[in-house]
Amino acid sequence: MIRLFCAAALIIAFAAGPGLASGDTTAPVHHAIEARLDPDSGDLAVIDIVTVRGRTALEFRLAPWQEVEGVSLDGLPAEVIDLAGAWRVKLPDTGAHRVELRLRGVVPPIPPGGGRGASPSAVSGPEGSYLSGYAGWIPVTGDNWTAYRLGVEVPAAHRAVATGRLEEETLGETVNRAVFAADYPSEPPALFAGPYTVRERHENGIRIRTYFHAELDDLAADYIGDSGRFLQRYHEEIGPYPFPDFHVISSPLPVGLGFPNLTYIGRMVLPLPFMRGRSLAHEVLHNWWGNGVAIDYATGNWAEGLTTYMADYALAAEEGAGRAEEMRMAWLRDYAALPEGRDVPVTAFAGKRHDAGQVVGYGKVAFIFHMLRQELGDAAFKEGLRRFWRQQRFRIAGWTELRQAFEASSERDLAWFFAQWLGRAGAPRLSLGDVRAAAEGDAFRVTLTLHQDTPSYRLGIPVVIETEAGPVRRRITLKKNEMTASFKLPDRPTAVHVDPGHDLFRRLLPGEAPPILRDVTLASDAVTIIAAEAEPAIRTARQLAGRMLDTPARFGPAEPSKLPPAPLLIIGVTPQVESFLSRAGIGGVPDSLAGRGTARVWTARRDGGAPLLVVAADDAEALAALLRPLPHYGGKSHLVFEGRRAVETGIWPVLDSPLSRRLEP
């Protein structure tokens, strides 16, 4: 899956100076920028007039490739102090002052392979340029939010685009110029340029543009239409779109990045069907959550989980209840694969830096919103979101402000809910105790006992009782470690199922959680065995292990008698893999996968319960074809590949849940 994230998360890395308090809507710094960029050579010249007030010095950071050519303060020459990685201009008092900085540098070139495996913050080349607002191409002051006006010139073969409102654009014979502005609190401007074909349409007062490389131009109309559809959807669900523009930009880098009023997506990914669906919706929605309302990172990143719930999950749910349950179950399986030592409270999640962060910050947080909606009901939940938007638009907000909005919409005290789900790591573990059914006159009574581990949670637990006349749905509120509930039914009961739709965030029990790739790839003690003889295959297998595992790979000897009782990753060429498995007594390729495709991947559990992950490819070339796609399938149990294409993926079936009980006639 492409990595899609809100660029506001980058704030946390550089917020070392004066910043906004939660709830503040005043931008403390204004940039008036004039930039000239040549994407082909990377040459960049910048004049930035920074207006500040309320401080005695302007301190800022610049990229190491950007040089200071001159400084003036309120129109007079001024001294800038080099602080070994930072710069300072002293100010005479705390009033309003204008510091003009003249900068020049050469933006680093796009690395070989397009920067695969990294997310560069500033690159340039003939196929395009990308300059993050925090890359240091303009002064990074450490303020959470700023306001700005940016004019940028590029050669006529290129088009420039930036975050902010497009105010004017001039296309000339030798130079193209565009001006962008944010007179509201915003991230520092991110700048993009490339040999783009630009298409535009206005929908509901919003200018929607695509900046695509020539080979993607035939996708422009569909991207504009889908963007307009999602903008209207979230306008109706939450409130008005906060910006006048929305742009989709083709990137020469293999990335998927979200910014205020635009998204920047790898040119190889844009044609893929999933991109215009769920992923585009996710990026559009970030203009409300993360950009329209900024994140108070000190209390945790709520925006990724809320966006996942309202975009990815909501679209899956529209395909049917089964698809929604599949996604909830996938979140629970991922959490089951997370080692206890890597689990953290959601308030500790700031942004995705590894798969473990995604399990907590995306899946668990999305699940929290799902449970909150069940607790409050649709009307109060939706009104809470709209209230949160009205009150926090262009402010920095955290979990406290979210709780207050939902409390106001529901007229309920929700301190208990947010305390138990935000303040501690972990999840409840349920078990089903004694279940009895008995006739009671002309009716029947079912009595069941539920247990949960310490510390206890307050849980609204769905229970489905199958009867001869059909299913009966009930809800049990469990507040302590054990309780017994009783139900009177008019028809004979035949079975009891506790949380059969996986509507609670909880630890799956052994019979509920089939092995998946993440059981091994998230394990910090996983051991990798290379089962290959030729050097190219060995080299590729080691590279693939490095990409799949969430922590540095630990390699063990290909000697079955020395296998540790730890999670095990076996990668290699099929004959050597099969030989190793046979000698180790682990078992061979599953019958359903044998002989299919150019590579087969499957999971299992070894004697003693440790997870096993096997990657068996026909040759070194087939192994190399897995380098890009395979790391994105961590939630699957088995796969078959034809080259780089996964022709089959699946989850091993769960045959009997320990939270279900059949009742004797």
C-alpha positions as CSV (number, residue, x, y, z in Angstrom):
1,M,0.0,0.0,0.0
2,I,1.3,3.4,-0.9
3,R,2.5,5.5,2.1
4,L,0.0,8.4,2.4
5,F,0.4,10.8,5.3
6,C,-0.4,14.3,6.3
7,A,2.5,16.6,5.7
8,A,1.6,18.5,8.9
9,A,3.3,15.6,10.8
10,L,6.6,17.1,9.7
11,I,6.0,20.1,12.1
12,I,7.0,18.0,15.1
13,A,10.5,17.5,13.8
14,F,11.3,21.3,13.7
15,A,9.0,23.0,16.2
16,A,11.8,24.2,18.4
17,G,10.9,27.9,18.5
18,P,7.9,30.0,19.5
19,G,4.7,28.3,18.5
20,L,0.9,28.5,18.7
21,A,-1.0,27.3,21.7
22,S,-3.9,25.0,21.2
23,G,-6.8,27.1,20.1
24,D,-4.8,30.1,18.8
25,T,-5.6,31.3,15.3
26,T,-3.0,33.9,14.8
27,A,-0.1,33.2,12.5
28,P,3.0,34.7,14.3
29,V,5.1,34.9,11.1
30,H,4.5,36.2,7.6
31,H,6.7,35.3,4.6
32,A,6.7,37.4,1.4
33,I,8.7,35.2,-0.9
34,E,10.0,35.6,-4.5
35,A,11.6,32.5,-5.9
36,R,13.3,31.5,-9.2
37,L,13.7,27.8,-9.7
38,D,15.2,25.9,-12.6
39,P,14.1,22.3,-12.2
40,D,16.7,21.0,-14.7
41,S,19.7,22.3,-12.9
42,G,18.2,22.7,-9.4
43,D,19.3,26.4,-9.3
44,L,17.2,28.3,-6.7
45,A,17.2,32.0,-5.8
46,V,15.0,33.2,-3.0
47,I,14.2,36.6,-1.5
48,D,12.1,36.2,1.7
49,I,10.8,39.2,3.6
50,V,9.9,37.7,7.0
51,T,7.6,39.9,9.2
52,V,7.7,39.0,12.9
53,R,6.5,40.5,16.2
54,G,6.7,39.8,19.8
55,R,10.3,38.5,19.9
56,T,13.8,39.9,20.3
57,A,15.4,37.7,17.6
58,L,14.5,35.8,14.5
59,E,16.0,32.4,14.7
60,F,15.7,30.0,11.8
61,R,17.2,26.9,10.1
62,L,18.2,26.6,6.4
63,A,19.1,23.5,4.3
64,P,22.8,22.9,4.2
65,W,22.7,23.5,0.4
66,Q,21.1,27.0,0.8
67,E,23.4,30.0,1.4
68,V,22.7,33.4,2.9
69,E,23.8,36.1,0.4
70,G,22.5,39.1,2.3
71,V,20.3,40.3,5.2
72,S,18.5,43.5,6.0
73,L,16.4,44.6,8.9
74,D,13.7,47.1,8.4
75,G,15.4,48.3,5.2
76,L,19.0,48.6,6.7
77,P,21.9,46.1,6.4
78,A,21.9,43.7,9.3
79,E,24.1,41.0,10.7
80,V,23.1,37.3,10.7
81,I,24.8,35.0,13.3
82,D,25.7,31.5,12.2
83,L,24.9,29.1,15.1
84,A,26.3,25.9,13.5
85,G,23.1,24.6,11.9
86,A,20.9,27.6,12.8
87,W,20.9,31.3,12.2
88,R,19.9,34.3,14.3
89,V,19.1,38.0,13.5
90,K,18.8,40.2,16.5
91,L,15.8,42.5,16.7
92,P,15.9,45.9,18.5
93,D,12.6,45.3,20.4
94,T,9.5,43.1,20.4
95,G,7.5,45.3,17.9
96,A,6.8,44.4,14.3
97,H,10.0,44.0,12.2
98,R,10.8,43.0,8.6
99,V,13.8,40.8,8.0
100,E,14.8,40.5,4.3
101,L,16.9,37.4,3.5
102,R,18.5,36.8,0.1
103,L,19.2,33.1,-0.4
104,R,20.8,31.0,-3.2
105,G,21.5,27.3,-3.6
106,V,21.3,24.2,-5.7
107,V,18.5,21.8,-4.8
108,P,19.8,18.2,-4.5
109,P,19.2,16.0,-7.5
110,I,16.6,13.2,-7.5
111,P,18.6,10.1,-6.2
112,P,19.1,7.0,-8.3
113,G,15.9,4.9,-8.3
114,G,13.8,8.0,-7.5
115,G,14.6,7.9,-3.8
116,R,12.9,4.6,-3.2
117,G,12.9,3.6,0.4
118,A,13.3,7.3,1.6
119,S,11.2,10.4,1.6
120,P,13.5,13.2,0.5
121,S,12.3,16.7,1.5
122,A,14.0,18.6,-1.3
123,V,14.9,17.3,-4.8
124,S,15.0,18.6,-8.3
125,G,15.5,17.3,-11.8
126,P,14.1,17.5,-15.4
127,E,11.1,15.4,-14.4
128,G,10.2,17.5,-11.5
129,S,11.1,19.4,-8.3
130,Y,9.7,19.0,-4.7
131,L,10.6,21.4,-1.9
132,S,8.9,20.7,1.5
133,G,8.0,23.7,3.6
134,Y,10.3,22.3,6.2
135,A,13.2,21.5,4.0
136,G,15.0,24.8,4.6
137,W,14.7,26.3,1.2
138,I,13.1,29.2,3.0
139,P,13.8,30.0,6.7
140,V,12.2,27.4,9.0
141,T,11.4,29.5,12.1
142,G,10.0,26.7,14.4
143,D,6.6,28.3,14.4
144,N,3.7,25.8,14.1
145,W,1.8,28.0,11.6
146,T,2.6,30.9,9.3
147,A,1.0,33.1,6.7
148,Y,2.7,33.8,3.3
149,R,2.6,35.1,-0.2
150,L,4.8,33.2,-2.7
151,G,5.7,34.2,-6.2
152,V,7.7,31.7,-8.2
153,E,9.2,31.7,-11.6
154,V,10.2,28.6,-13.6
155,P,11.3,28.1,-17.3
156,A,8.5,28.0,-19.8
157,A,8.9,24.2,-20.2
158,H,7.7,23.8,-16.6
159,R,4.7,24.7,-14.4
160,A,5.0,25.7,-10.7
161,V,2.4,24.9,-8.1
162,A,2.5,25.4,-4.3
163,T,0.3,25.1,-1.3
164,G,-2.0,28.1,-0.7
165,R,-4.5,30.0,-2.8
166,L,-3.6,30.4,-6.5
167,E,-3.8,34.2,-6.9
168,E,-2.4,34.7,-10.4
169,E,-0.6,32.9,-13.1
170,T,1.3,34.2,-16.2
171,L,2.5,31.9,-19.0
172,G,5.3,33.4,-21.1
173,E,7.6,32.4,-23.9
174,T,10.6,31.9,-21.7
175,V,9.2,32.1,-18.1
176,N,6.1,31.0,-16.3
177,R,5.1,32.7,-13.1
178,A,2.5,31.9,-10.4
179,V,1.6,33.4,-7.1
180,F,0.2,31.6,-4.1
181,A,-1.0,33.0,-0.8
182,A,-2.2,31.8,2.6
183,D,-3.6,34.7,4.7
184,Y,-4.9,32.2,7.2
185,P,-2.6,30.2,9.6
186,S,-0.9,27.5,7.5
187,E,2.1,25.3,7.2
188,P,5.1,26.9,5.5
189,P,4.6,26.7,1.7
190,A,5.6,23.5,-0.1
191,L,6.7,24.1,-3.7
192,F,6.5,21.8,-6.7
193,A,7.4,22.2,-10.4
194,G,7.7,19.9,-13.4
195,P,7.0,19.5,-17.1
196,Y,3.3,19.4,-16.4
197,T,0.2,19.5,-18.5
198,V,-2.4,21.4,-16.4
199,R,-6.1,20.7,-16.5
200,E,-8.7,22.6,-14.5
201,R,-12.4,22.6,-13.6
202,H,-14.4,24.5,-11.1
203,E,-16.9,22.6,-9.0
204,N,-19.1,24.2,-6.3
205,G,-16.8,27.2,-6.3
206,I,-13.6,25.2,-5.9
207,R,-10.8,25.2,-8.5
208,I,-9.7,21.6,-9.1
209,R,-6.5,21.1,-11.1
210,T,-4.3,18.2,-12.2
211,Y,-0.5,18.8,-12.8
212,F,0.3,15.6,-14.7
213,H,3.2,14.3,-16.7
214,A,2.3,14.0,-20.4
215,E,1.7,10.2,-20.3
216,L,-0.9,10.7,-17.5
217,D,-2.9,13.5,-19.1
218,D,-5.7,11.1,-20.1
219,L,-6.4,10.5,-16.4
220,A,-6.9,14.1,-15.6
221,A,-10.7,14.3,-16.2
222,D,-11.3,11.2,-13.9
223,Y,-9.1,12.6,-11.2
224,I,-10.8,16.0,-11.3
225,G,-14.2,14.3,-11.2
226,D,-13.4,12.0,-8.3
227,S,-11.7,14.9,-6.4
228,G,-14.9,17.0,-6.8
229,R,-17.0,14.1,-5.6
230,F,-15.0,13.6,-2.4
231,L,-14.8,17.3,-1.7
232,Q,-18.6,17.5,-1.9
233,R,-19.0,14.4,0.3
234,Y,-16.9,15.8,3.1
235,H,-18.4,19.2,2.8
236,E,-21.8,17.6,3.5
237,E,-20.5,15.4,6.3
238,I,-18.3,17.9,8.1
239,G,-18.6,21.5,6.8
240,P,-17.3,23.7,4.0
241,Y,-14.0,22.8,2.4
242,P,-11.5,25.3,3.9
243,F,-9.5,26.2,0.8
244,P,-10.4,27.7,-2.6
245,D,-8.2,25.1,-4.6
246,F,-7.4,21.5,-4.7
247,H,-4.6,20.1,-6.9
248,V,-3.4,16.6,-7.7
249,I,0.3,16.6,-8.7
250,S,2.3,13.9,-10.4
251,S,5.6,13.1,-8.7
252,P,8.7,11.6,-10.2
253,L,9.3,10.2,-6.7
254,P,7.6,6.9,-5.5
255,V,5.6,8.8,-2.8
256,G,2.1,9.7,-1.8
257,L,2.1,12.9,0.3
258,G,-0.7,15.1,1.5
259,F,-0.5,18.8,2.0
260,P,-3.0,21.6,2.5
261,N,-5.1,21.8,-0.7
262,L,-3.1,19.3,-2.7
263,T,-1.7,15.8,-2.9
264,Y,1.6,14.7,-4.5
265,I,1.5,11.2,-5.9
266,G,4.1,9.0,-7.7
267,R,3.5,8.9,-11.4
268,M,3.8,5.1,-11.4
269,V,0.9,4.9,-8.9
270,L,-1.5,7.4,-10.3
271,P,-2.8,4.9,-13.0
272,L,-3.6,2.2,-10.4
273,P,-7.4,1.8,-9.8
274,F,-7.2,2.0,-6.0
275,M,-5.5,5.4,-6.1
276,R,-8.6,7.2,-7.4
277,G,-10.8,5.5,-4.9
278,R,-9.8,5.1,-1.3
279,S,-6.4,6.7,-1.3
280,L,-7.6,9.9,-3.1
281,A,-10.5,10.1,-0.6
282,H,-8.0,9.8,2.3
283,E,-5.9,12.7,0.9
284,V,-8.9,14.9,0.2
285,L,-10.2,14.4,3.8
286,H,-6.9,15.4,5.3
287,N,-7.8,19.0,4.2
288,W,-10.3,18.9,7.1
289,W,-8.4,16.7,9.5
290,G,-4.7,17.6,9.8
291,N,-4.6,20.7,7.6
292,G,-7.9,22.5,8.3
293,V,-7.6,21.5,11.9
294,A,-4.0,21.0,12.8
295,I,-2.8,18.4,15.2
296,D,-1.7,19.0,18.8
297,Y,1.2,16.5,18.6
298,A,1.9,16.8,22.3
299,T,-1.3,14.9,23.0
300,G,-1.1,12.5,20.0
301,N,-2.1,12.4,16.4
302,W,-5.8,11.8,16.1
303,A,-6.1,12.9,12.5
304,E,-4.7,9.8,10.8
305,G,-7.1,7.4,12.5
306,L,-10.1,9.7,12.0
307,T,-9.3,10.1,8.4
308,T,-8.8,6.3,8.0
309,Y,-12.2,5.8,9.6
310,M,-14.1,8.4,7.6
311,A,-12.4,7.7,4.3
312,D,-11.0,4.1,3.9
313,Y,-13.4,2.4,6.3
314,A,-16.5,4.3,5.3
315,L,-15.9,3.5,1.6
316,A,-15.4,-0.2,2.5
317,A,-18.6,-0.1,4.5
318,E,-20.5,1.2,1.5
319,E,-19.5,-1.9,-0.4
320,G,-21.3,-4.0,2.2
321,A,-21.2,-5.0,5.9
322,G,-18.9,-7.9,5.0
323,R,-16.2,-5.5,3.7
324,A,-16.5,-3.3,6.8
325,E,-16.0,-6.4,9.1
326,E,-13.0,-7.5,7.0
327,M,-11.3,-4.2,7.6
328,R,-12.0,-4.2,11.4
329,M,-10.7,-7.8,11.5
330,A,-7.6,-6.8,9.6
331,W,-7.0,-4.0,12.2
332,L,-7.4,-6.6,15.0
333,R,-5.1,-9.1,13.3
334,D,-2.4,-6.4,12.8
335,Y,-2.7,-5.6,16.5
336,A,-2.4,-9.2,17.5
337,A,0.9,-9.3,15.5
338,L,2.3,-6.3,17.4
339,P,4.8,-7.3,20.0
340,E,3.8,-6.2,23.5
341,G,7.1,-4.2,23.8
342,R,6.3,-2.1,20.8
343,D,2.7,-1.2,21.9
344,V,2.2,2.4,23.0
345,P,-0.8,4.5,24.1
346,V,-2.4,6.3,21.1
347,T,-1.4,9.6,22.7
348,A,2.2,8.6,22.0
349,F,1.6,8.3,18.2
350,A,2.8,11.3,16.2
351,G,3.2,9.9,12.7
352,K,4.0,6.7,10.9
353,R,7.7,5.9,10.9
354,H,7.2,2.1,10.8
355,D,4.5,-0.5,10.6
356,A,4.1,-0.6,14.4
357,G,3.1,3.0,14.4
358,Q,0.5,2.4,11.7
359,V,-1.0,-0.4,13.8
360,V,-1.6,2.0,16.7
361,G,-2.1,5.4,15.0
362,Y,-4.2,4.3,12.0
363,G,-5.9,1.0,12.9
364,K,-6.5,1.3,16.7
365,V,-7.4,5.0,16.5
366,A,-9.9,4.3,13.6
367,F,-11.4,1.5,15.8
368,I,-11.8,3.9,18.7
369,F,-13.9,6.2,16.5
370,H,-15.9,3.2,15.4
371,M,-16.6,2.3,19.0
372,L,-17.4,5.9,19.9
373,R,-20.0,5.9,17.1
374,Q,-21.6,2.8,18.5
375,E,-21.7,4.3,22.0
376,L,-23.2,7.6,20.9
377,G,-25.3,6.7,17.9
378,D,-25.0,8.1,14.4
379,A,-26.7,11.5,15.0
380,A,-24.6,12.5,18.0
381,F,-21.4,11.2,16.5
382,K,-21.9,13.1,13.2
383,E,-22.9,16.3,15.1
384,G,-19.8,16.0,17.3
385,L,-17.6,16.0,14.2
386,R,-19.3,19.0,12.7
387,R,-19.1,20.8,16.0
388,F,-15.4,20.0,16.3
389,W,-14.8,21.4,12.8
390,R,-16.8,24.6,13.4
391,Q,-14.9,25.3,16.7
392,Q,-11.4,24.3,15.7
393,R,-11.1,25.3,12.0
394,F,-7.6,26.8,11.5
395,R,-6.7,26.0,15.1
396,I,-4.4,23.4,16.7
397,A,-6.5,20.9,18.5
398,G,-6.1,17.6,20.3
399,W,-8.0,14.8,21.9
400,T,-9.3,17.1,24.6
401,E,-11.1,19.3,22.1
402,L,-12.5,16.2,20.3
403,R,-13.9,14.8,23.6
404,Q,-15.5,18.2,24.4
405,A,-17.2,18.3,21.0
406,F,-18.6,14.8,21.4
407,E,-19.7,15.5,25.0
408,A,-21.6,18.6,23.8
409,S,-23.3,16.7,20.9
410,S,-24.3,13.8,23.1
411,E,-24.9,15.7,26.3
412,R,-22.9,12.9,28.1
413,D,-19.7,12.7,30.2
414,L,-17.2,10.8,28.1
415,A,-14.2,11.1,30.3
416,W,-14.3,7.4,31.0
417,F,-14.3,6.4,27.3
418,F,-11.3,8.6,26.3
419,A,-9.3,7.8,29.5
420,Q,-9.4,4.0,28.9
421,W,-8.7,4.1,25.2
422,L,-6.2,6.9,25.0
423,G,-4.3,6.8,28.3
424,R,-3.0,3.2,28.3
425,A,-1.4,0.8,25.9
426,G,-3.0,-2.5,25.3
427,A,-6.5,-3.8,24.8
428,P,-9.1,-5.9,26.7
429,R,-9.0,-9.6,26.4
430,L,-12.4,-11.3,26.6
431,S,-13.3,-14.9,27.3
432,L,-16.6,-16.7,27.4
433,G,-17.3,-18.7,30.5
434,D,-20.2,-20.9,31.4
435,V,-23.2,-20.7,29.0
436,R,-26.6,-22.3,29.9
437,A,-29.9,-22.5,28.3
438,A,-33.1,-23.7,29.9
439,A,-36.8,-23.8,29.3
440,E,-38.8,-21.3,31.4
441,G,-42.5,-22.0,30.9
442,D,-43.3,-21.3,27.3
443,A,-40.1,-19.3,26.8
444,F,-36.4,-20.0,27.2
445,R,-33.6,-18.4,29.2
446,V,-29.9,-18.1,28.2
447,T,-27.4,-17.3,30.9
448,L,-23.7,-16.6,30.1
449,T,-20.6,-15.4,31.9
450,L,-18.1,-13.1,30.4
451,H,-14.5,-12.4,31.7
452,Q,-11.9,-9.8,30.9
453,D,-8.3,-9.4,32.0
454,T,-7.0,-6.8,34.4
455,P,-7.1,-3.8,34.0
456,S,-10.7,-3.9,33.2
457,Y,-12.4,-1.7,30.6
458,R,-16.0,-0.5,30.4
459,L,-17.2,-2.3,27.2
460,G,-20.5,-2.4,25.3
461,I,-20.3,-6.0,24.1
462,P,-22.5,-7.2,21.2
463,V,-24.0,-10.6,21.7
464,V,-25.9,-12.6,19.0
465,I,-28.1,-15.5,20.2
466,E,-29.1,-17.8,17.4
467,T,-32.7,-19.2,17.9
468,E,-34.9,-21.5,15.8
469,A,-36.7,-18.4,14.7
470,G,-33.6,-16.4,13.8
471,P,-30.9,-14.3,15.4
472,V,-31.5,-12.1,18.4
473,R,-29.1,-9.2,19.1
474,R,-28.3,-7.9,22.5
475,R,-25.7,-5.6,24.1
476,I,-24.0,-6.3,27.4
477,T,-22.2,-3.5,29.4
478,L,-19.2,-5.1,31.1
479,K,-17.5,-2.8,33.7
480,K,-15.5,-5.3,35.8
481,N,-13.5,-8.4,35.3
482,E,-16.5,-10.8,35.3
483,M,-20.2,-10.6,35.0
484,T,-23.2,-12.9,34.3
485,A,-26.0,-11.9,32.0
486,S,-29.3,-13.5,31.4
487,F,-31.8,-13.2,28.5
488,K,-35.4,-14.4,28.2
489,L,-36.3,-15.5,24.7
490,P,-39.5,-16.7,23.1
491,D,-37.8,-19.2,20.9
492,R,-35.4,-22.1,21.5
493,P,-31.7,-20.9,21.5
494,T,-29.2,-22.9,19.5
495,A,-25.9,-20.9,19.8
496,V,-24.3,-17.8,21.4
497,H,-21.8,-15.6,19.8
498,V,-19.9,-12.8,21.6
499,D,-18.8,-9.9,19.4
500,P,-19.2,-12.0,16.3
501,G,-18.8,-9.0,14.0
502,H,-15.6,-7.8,15.7
503,D,-17.0,-4.4,16.7
504,L,-14.7,-4.1,19.8
505,F,-11.0,-3.3,19.8
506,R,-9.6,-6.2,21.7
507,R,-7.0,-8.9,21.8
508,L,-7.9,-11.7,19.5
509,L,-7.9,-15.1,21.1
510,P,-5.7,-17.9,19.7
511,G,-8.6,-19.5,17.7
512,E,-9.6,-16.1,16.2
513,A,-6.2,-14.9,14.8
514,P,-4.8,-16.9,11.8
515,P,-1.1,-16.2,11.2
516,I,-0.3,-13.2,8.9
517,L,3.0,-11.8,7.6
518,R,3.1,-9.1,10.3
519,D,3.4,-11.8,13.0
520,V,6.9,-12.1,11.8
521,T,7.7,-8.8,10.2
522,L,6.8,-6.8,13.3
523,A,8.7,-9.1,15.7
524,S,11.9,-7.5,17.0
525,D,13.4,-11.0,17.7
526,A,12.6,-12.5,14.2
527,V,15.4,-14.6,12.7
528,T,15.9,-14.7,8.9
529,I,17.2,-17.8,7.1
530,I,18.4,-17.5,3.5
531,A,17.8,-20.7,1.6
532,A,19.6,-20.1,-1.7
533,E,22.9,-21.1,-3.2
534,A,23.7,-18.6,-6.0
535,E,25.1,-15.2,-5.0
536,P,22.5,-13.1,-6.9
537,A,19.7,-14.9,-5.1
538,I,21.4,-14.6,-1.7
539,R,22.0,-10.9,-2.2
540,T,18.4,-10.3,-3.3
541,A,16.9,-12.4,-0.4
542,R,18.9,-10.4,2.1
543,Q,17.6,-7.1,0.5
544,L,14.0,-8.4,0.6
545,A,14.3,-9.3,4.3
546,G,15.5,-5.8,5.0
547,R,12.5,-4.3,3.2
548,M,10.0,-6.6,4.8
549,L,11.1,-6.5,8.5
550,D,10.2,-3.5,10.7
551,T,13.4,-3.8,12.6
552,P,17.0,-4.6,11.4
553,A,17.2,-8.1,10.0
554,R,18.9,-10.8,12.2
555,F,20.3,-13.6,10.0
556,G,20.7,-17.2,11.3
557,P,22.5,-20.2,9.8
558,A,20.6,-22.4,7.3
559,E,21.0,-25.3,9.7
560,P,17.7,-26.9,10.8
561,S,19.2,-28.2,14.0
562,K,20.1,-24.7,15.2
563,L,16.7,-23.0,14.7
564,P,15.8,-20.8,17.7
565,P,12.2,-20.9,19.1
566,A,11.6,-17.4,17.7
567,P,9.6,-15.9,14.8
568,L,11.2,-17.2,11.6
569,L,11.5,-15.8,8.1
570,I,12.7,-18.1,5.4
571,I,13.5,-16.5,2.0
572,G,15.0,-18.2,-1.0
573,V,14.7,-20.2,-4.2
574,T,12.1,-22.9,-4.2
575,P,14.2,-26.1,-4.3
576,Q,16.5,-24.9,-1.5
577,V,13.5,-23.6,0.5
578,E,11.7,-26.9,0.2
579,S,14.9,-28.8,1.1
580,F,15.3,-26.7,4.2
581,L,11.7,-27.1,5.3
582,S,11.9,-30.9,4.9
583,R,15.1,-31.2,6.9
584,A,13.7,-28.9,9.6
585,G,10.4,-31.0,9.8
586,I,8.4,-27.8,9.4
587,G,6.2,-28.8,6.4
588,G,6.3,-27.9,2.7
589,V,4.4,-25.6,0.4
590,P,0.7,-25.7,1.1
591,D,-1.2,-27.7,-1.5
592,S,-3.3,-24.6,-2.5
593,L,-0.1,-22.7,-3.5
594,A,2.1,-25.5,-4.8
595,G,3.4,-25.1,-8.4
596,R,1.6,-21.7,-8.9
597,G,3.1,-18.5,-10.1
598,T,6.7,-17.4,-10.0
599,A,6.8,-17.0,-6.2
600,R,4.7,-18.2,-3.3
601,V,4.5,-16.7,0.2
602,W,2.7,-18.3,3.2
603,T,2.5,-18.2,7.0
604,A,2.1,-21.0,9.6
605,R,2.8,-21.7,13.2
606,R,5.6,-23.9,14.3
607,D,5.4,-26.4,17.2
608,G,5.3,-24.2,20.3
609,G,3.3,-21.5,18.5
610,A,6.1,-19.3,17.1
611,P,5.1,-17.8,13.7
612,L,6.7,-18.8,10.5
613,L,6.8,-16.8,7.2
614,V,8.2,-18.5,4.0
615,V,9.0,-16.7,0.7
616,A,9.8,-19.2,-2.1
617,A,10.6,-17.9,-5.6
618,D,11.5,-19.7,-8.8
619,D,14.8,-17.9,-9.2
620,A,16.7,-14.7,-8.3
621,E,14.7,-12.7,-10.8
622,A,11.4,-13.8,-9.3
623,L,12.8,-12.8,-5.9
624,A,13.8,-9.4,-7.1
625,A,10.2,-8.9,-8.5
626,L,9.0,-9.0,-4.9
627,L,11.1,-6.2,-3.6
628,R,8.5,-3.5,-4.1
629,P,5.1,-5.2,-3.7
630,L,5.6,-7.8,-1.0
631,P,6.2,-5.4,1.9
632,H,2.8,-3.9,1.4
633,Y,0.9,-7.2,2.1
634,G,1.6,-7.5,5.8
635,G,-2.0,-8.2,6.7
636,K,-2.2,-11.4,4.5
637,S,-1.6,-15.0,5.3
638,H,-0.7,-16.3,1.9
639,L,0.1,-14.9,-1.6
640,V,0.9,-16.1,-5.1
641,F,2.9,-13.8,-7.4
642,E,3.4,-13.7,-11.2
643,G,6.4,-11.5,-11.4
644,R,5.5,-8.3,-9.5
645,R,1.8,-8.9,-9.6
646,A,0.0,-10.6,-6.7
647,V,-2.5,-12.9,-8.5
648,E,-3.9,-14.3,-5.3
649,T,-3.9,-13.1,-1.7
650,G,-5.8,-14.5,1.3
651,I,-6.2,-15.1,5.0
652,W,-6.2,-18.6,6.4
653,P,-9.7,-19.5,7.7
654,V,-10.8,-19.5,11.3
655,L,-12.7,-22.7,11.9
656,D,-14.1,-22.1,15.4
657,S,-14.1,-19.0,17.6
658,P,-13.6,-19.5,21.3
659,L,-16.2,-16.7,21.8
660,S,-18.9,-18.9,20.2
661,R,-20.8,-21.7,21.9
662,R,-23.2,-24.2,20.4
663,L,-26.1,-25.1,22.7
664,E,-27.4,-28.6,23.1
665,P,-31.1,-29.2,22.0
